[in-house]
Amino acid sequence: MKYFKVEQHEQVQVWTISNPPMNYMTAPMTLELLELIGEAERDESSRAIIITGGIDGKFVTHYSVDELAAAAADPL
């Protein structure tokens, strides 16, 4: 995992999001999140998931504007 650190605490998983410096959400981060969700659905030992920000003072700032602008410039 590049953007998420996963820790297991008994029946609780803690997912820490880290995409320095601003913790912007990006397409690769979204794919990684979907992968983690799939793994969690198959994990019968976990009962709860806590998602937290790994950048001091930030959870997720917003979706990457640079990535959105690039997608808008090339809609294919």
Phi and psi in degrees as a GROMACS rama.xvg file:
@    title "Ramachandran Plot"
@    xaxis  label "Phi"
@    yaxis  label "Psi"
@TYPE xy
-93.3779  -38.1384  LYS-2
-104.942  -14.8661  TYR-3
-124.166  133.725  PHE-4
-104.416  129.223  LYS-5
-112.773  127.087  VAL-6
-122.079  140.38  GLU-7
-106.93  125.638  GLN-8
-125.118  92.9936  HIS-9
54.5406  -114.393  GLU-10
-96.4265  12.1444  GLN-11
-118.482  130.718  VAL-12
-100.8  140.103  GLN-13
-115.383  119.184  VAL-14
-105.015  118.879  TRP-15
-106.973  121.472  THR-16
-88.3095  129.988  ILE-17
-142.755  111.636  SER-18
-139.408  75.8899  ASN-19
-62.6321  154.432  PRO-20
-92.3717  -18.2396  PRO-21
-106.393  -4.71077  MET-22
61.8054  42.8675  ASN-23
-70.4511  144.599  TYR-24
-79.6483  137.147  MET-25
-135.128  169.209  THR-26
-60.4804  -46.8924  ALA-27
-60.8166  -36.2903  PRO-28
-65.6749  -39.3771  MET-29
-63.2752  -42.2806  THR-30
-62.7374  -41.0277  LEU-31
-64.6468  -39.8506  GLU-32
-62.568  -43.6071  LEU-33
-61.4032  -38.4185  LEU-34
-63.3821  -43.6531  GLU-35
-63.4569  -39.8396  LEU-36
-62.0938  -43.6252  ILE-37
-60.5969  -42.621  GLY-38
-63.8371  -41.0418  GLU-39
-65.442  -36.3937  ALA-40
-63.2135  -31.0824  GLU-41
-88.4315  -9.94131  ARG-42
-91.2784  101.355  ASP-43
-77.0696  -11.2147  GLU-44
-84.2701  -18.3375  SER-45
-94.71  137.419  SER-46
-112.417  -18.0858  ARG-47
-151.074  154.457  ALA-48
-129.586  131.467  ILE-49
-111.185  127.106  ILE-50
-110.116  127.599  ILE-51
-136.455  159.533  THR-52
-85.6923  139.71  GLY-53
-99.5724  3.02675  GLY-54
-108.571  126.748  ILE-55
-51.5765  121.869  ASP-56
82.6913  3.76575  GLY-57
-134.521  137.63  LYS-58
-92.5183  -83.2039  PHE-59
-131.516  122.536  VAL-60
-64.8387  -57.5387  THR-61
-178.815  178.975  HIS-62
-70.567  146.823  TYR-63
-60.593  114.721  SER-64
-64.9054  -37.1889  VAL-65
-59.9577  -41.9543  ASP-66
-67.7464  -40.8682  GLU-67
-64.2342  -41.4201  LEU-68
-64.9279  -39.2759  ALA-69
-65.5473  -39.8108  ALA-70
-66.3231  -37.5795  ALA-71
-68.9367  -33.8816  ALA-72
-72.5019  -26.7594  ALA-73
-132.253  78.8889  ASP-74
-67.4754  -8.57726  PRO-75
